[in-house]
């Protein structure tokens, strides 16, 4: 494997530990700072909006100035915003830190482009899911540590420890080598992205699917704490199980072709939704969180399908547009989840199951069946078609 991918994997692994320490507890900490469920939904929706706005310019800039500078900037902003969340004591300033942290989502398109260019003999789908798995292996460790620290020393301690871990991740990312920019033949330019109907059609499908998969997630920690009586430590254990599921399901679905893995990811999240709704006890909830890894796998598998639909010189911008579509559900789903939770905390789950079923039918009927160049192979597989 390319040494740069190994270094990137180590940096993402440590970042996963830090983010995992606080990610699952954000709704609970917002409630401690005085936010009600509707406010929590609105705040998380605002964070999602911040994520949505940055992907297209980041993808464009990664094509123009290079991927490494954009990745370095994201790592620095993420570290500094985490320290802000650790040090402030009021809801408004914490929300500012949370929004700033959400802006680091702009790393997705340069990161995906960097991994795609450095993948060597790996297929696009295999490389993206493998790198995603290393991040999620870190997430396995973070929630248990975060829940333990939160129960004993308070929620602010979680963010302080995460900020320390992010320092190490930043050191690692600054050793990555630069990559040359990709250009197209000026005498034979590719089809413009906004005139590429196969690509645009798939973006519509991806939006519906990712909205459906995200809807049951934002308020589940609050539901488990308030309606099922779980402690922070128990929720932390579930988060770690979820991180393990994210990693393993990424690796497993990465062995399928990108379209089939995309469908299987949706089925896994439907099972998560059903288990949280109808399950009883930590074992059922743990299985549900493990299967939630289908959502994390669906994101890179959507990107893998995109790669076969666009020219290499458009890769950064195409990934940026795709990540924008993937981030829109993070804006729109939390307010809807908050509204449903206010009416009845249980209502989110049957409603989400219905939406996931509709998305799955749409994917089966209309998702592209030809994904040349992104067929997922094992690490020892033959070289993919570029």
N, C-alpha and C positions, 0 to 999 in steps of 0.2 A: 504494500500500500504506500502511496505517496507520503513522505515524511510530513508534509504540510497538513495532510488530513489527520495524521496521528496527533500532531500538536494542536490542531483545531479541536479534535475530539477531547483531548485532555482539558482544554480551556472550557469547552462546553460542559464537560462532566463536573468541573468545579462550580461553574455557574449554576448548573442544575441543582447542586447541593444548596447553594445560597438562596436561589429563588424558591426551591421547594420548602425552605424553612418558613417562608411567610405567605406564599401564594394561597394556600388553602385557608389561611386564617384571616385574610384581608376583610371579608364580610363581617367576621366576628369582631375584629378590632374596630372597624367602622362603627359597628353597633355600640361598642364600649365608649367610643368618642362622642356618641349622641345621635347617630344616624338611625332612622327607622327603616323598615324594609323598602318603602318606596324611594327614600333617599339613597339607600344602598344601591338599588337598581339603577337610579339615575346617575350616581357617581361612577359605577362600573360601566354604564353606558357611555358616560363622558370619557372615561379612560379608553374605551373601545373606539370612540370617535377620534381621539388623538392617534391611536394606532392606525386608523383608516387613512388619515390625511397624509401620512408620511411615506407610504409605500411607493407611489408613483414617482414623486421626485427623487426618492432614494434609488429606485431602479434606473431612472434616467441618468442620474449622476454616476452610478456605478458603471454604466456603459461609457460615460464620457471621461471620468477622472480615475476610474479604477475601483476595484472591489475592496482592497485592503484599507484605504483611507476611510471608507464608509464603515467598515467593520470596527476599526479602532475607535472611531467617534462614538459608535453605539455602545461599546464596552465602557468607555469613560463616562458617558451620560448615565448609564445604568448604575454604575458604582456611586456617582455623586448623588443621584436622586435617592438611592437607598439610604445613604447617610443622612439625607435630609429627613426622610421618613423616620429614621431612628432618633433624631435629635429633637424634632418638634413635638409639642404636647397638645395641640389644638386641632380640631377637625379641619378647618379651612387650609391650614398650612400642610397638614398631612395629605389632603386631597391634591394640593399643588405638587407635592413630591410624587404621589401616585400617578398623576398625569404625566409628569416628566419621565417617570420610569416607563410608562406606556409608550412614549414617543420612541423608545429604543426598539420598538417593533420594526422600525425602518431597516434594521439589520437583515431582515428575512430575504429580500431580493438579492442584495450583494452576497450574502452568505450562500444562498442557493446557487447563484452564478459561480461563486468561487469553488464550491464543492463539485458542481457539474464540470467545470474546466479542469479540476485536479483529480477527477475520478479514476483516471487510468483505464484499467480493464473492467471496472465495474460499470453496470448499466446506470442510467440516471436514477431510476427508481430505487435501485439497490443502494447507491451511494447516499441519496437523500434520506432514506429510512435508516441507514446505518448511523449516519451522523445524528439524526434525531434520537436514535436509541441511546447514544452515549450521553446526550443531555439528560434523557429521562432516567438513565441509571443513576445519575446524580440526584435526581428528584426522589429516588427511592430512599436515600439517606436523609434528605432535608426535613420532611414533615415530622418524622419521629423525634428528631432533635429539636425542631421548632415547638412541637407540642409539649415536650418535656420542659424546655426552657420557659415556655409561656405559662405552664401550670405553676412553676416554682419561682420564677423571677419576673413575671409580667410580660406582656406582649411586646413592649418596646425593646426588650433584650433580643428578641428574635431578629429585628431589623439591624441591630448593632452587629450581631454575629454574622449576618448575611453580608453586611458591608465589608467586614474583614475578609471574608472568603472571596468577595468580588475583587479585592486588591490582587490576590494571587491569580485569578482568572485573567485580569488585565495584563499582568506581567507576561503570561504565556502567549496571549494574542499578539503582543508586540513583536514576537519573534517570527511570525508568519512571513513568508516571502511574497513579494509582489507578483502579479500576473500581467501579461500583456493584454491590451484591449483587443477585442474582436472587431473586425471591420468587414463590410461587404464590398463586392465589386461594384464600383460606381456605374459601370456600364450595364449591370444586371441587378438592379436593386430588388430587394424582396418586397412582397405584398405588404402594404401598410397595415399595421395591427388593427386599426379601426375599419379596415376593409376586408379583414380576414374573418369571414363569417363562421368558419369551423371553430376558430379560436373564441370568437365572441359568444357563439352558442354554448360552448362548454363552460364559459364563465358564468352564464345564467344558471346552468345546472349546478355548478359548484356552489353558487350563492345559496340556492334553495337547500342543498344538502347540508352545508356547514351551518346554516341558520338552524335547521332542524336538530343537528347534533349538539349545538351549543345551548339551546334553550333550557334543557333540564339541569344545567350545571351551576349557574351563578349562585343560587340560593340553597343549594343542597347542603353545604356545611351548616347554615343556619337552621334548616329543617331538621337535620340530624341532631343538632344540639337542643333545639327548643321542643321539637315534637317527638323525638326518639330518645332524648335524655343522654346523649353521648357526651363525654368529657372532651376537653381539648386534646388530651393525650390519645384518646381513642380516635378522634378525628385525624390526629397526626398519623396514627398507625394506618388509617384508611388512605391518607395521602401517600404514604410510602408504598402501600400496596398498589395504589394507582400509578405511582412512578414506575414500579416494577412492571405493571401491565403495559404502560406506555412503551417501555424499552422492549419487552419481549414481543408484544403485538406488532411493533414496528419491524422487528427482525423477521417475524413469521410472515406477515403480509408482504414484506419486501421480497419474498421468494416467489410470489405470484406476479402475474402481469399486472400493470398498474390499474387497469380498469377493474379487474376482478378483486384486487385488494381493496379498492375504493368501495366496492359493494359490501365486502365482508366487514369493513370498518363500520359501516352504517348498521349492520345487523348487531355488531357488538355493542354499540351505544344504545340500541333499542333494548338489549338485554339489561344494560346498566339501569336504564330508566325503569324497567319493570321491577328489578330487584330493589331499588330504592323505594318504590311505591308500595310493593306488596311483600317485600322481604321482611324478616324479623331477625334481629340479632346481628352481632358483629361479623359473623361468618358470611351471611347473605350480603351485607353491605360491602364487605371486603371483596367478594366476588364481583359485585357490581362495579366497584372502583377499579378492579383489575381490567374488566372489559371496557371501561371508559377509554382505555388506550386506543380503541378504534378511532376516536376523534383525533388524537395526536397523529395516528398513522394516515388518516384521510387527508390531512393538510399536505404532507410531502408527496403523497400519491396523486393528488390533484395537480401539483406542480410537475410531477413526472409526466403526466399526460399532456400538459401544456408544451413541454419541450419538443414533442414531435410535431406540433402544429405551427411553429414559428421558426424563423431564421436565427442562426446562432448569434448574429450581430444584434438582434433584438432581444436577446435573452434577459438582460437586466430589466428592461422596461416591461417585457412580457411577464416576468416573475413579479414585478412591482404591481402591475395591474391585477394579477392573480391574487397576490397577498392582500390588496385592497378589497377585493371581493370577499376574501376569506375573513377579513377583519370587520366588514360591515355587520355580520351577525353579532359580533361582540358589542357593537353599538346598539343594535335594535332589540336583541333578545333580552338583556337584563331588565329594561323597563317593563317589557311584557311579562317577564317572570315575576317582577316585583308586584305588578298589578294582580296577577293570578294568585300570588302568595297572600296578598292582602285579603282577597276574597275567600280563599281557602288554601292553606299551605299544601294540601294534597293535590290540588287541581292541576298543578304544573305537570305532573307525571302522565296522567292519561291524555292530556292535551298534547304533550310532547310526543307520545307514542303515535298519535294520529298523524302528526306532522312528519315524523320520521318515516312512517309507512308510505306517505305520499311522495316523499323525496326519493325513497328507494325505488318506487315504481317509475318515477321520472328518470332516474339514472339507468335503470334496466332498459327503458324504451329508447332513450335519446343520447346517452353518453357515447363518445366516439369509440368505435370498435377497432379501429386501426391505430395502434400506438407504436408504430415502427420506431425503433431507436430507444424505447424506454422499457422493453421487455425486461423484467426483473430476473437476474441471475444470481447464483451464489458467488461468493468472493472468488472462487476458483473457476468460475465460468468463462466461456469464451468472450472475446472483446465484443462490446455492443456496436451496433451501427451508429455512427455519430448523428 
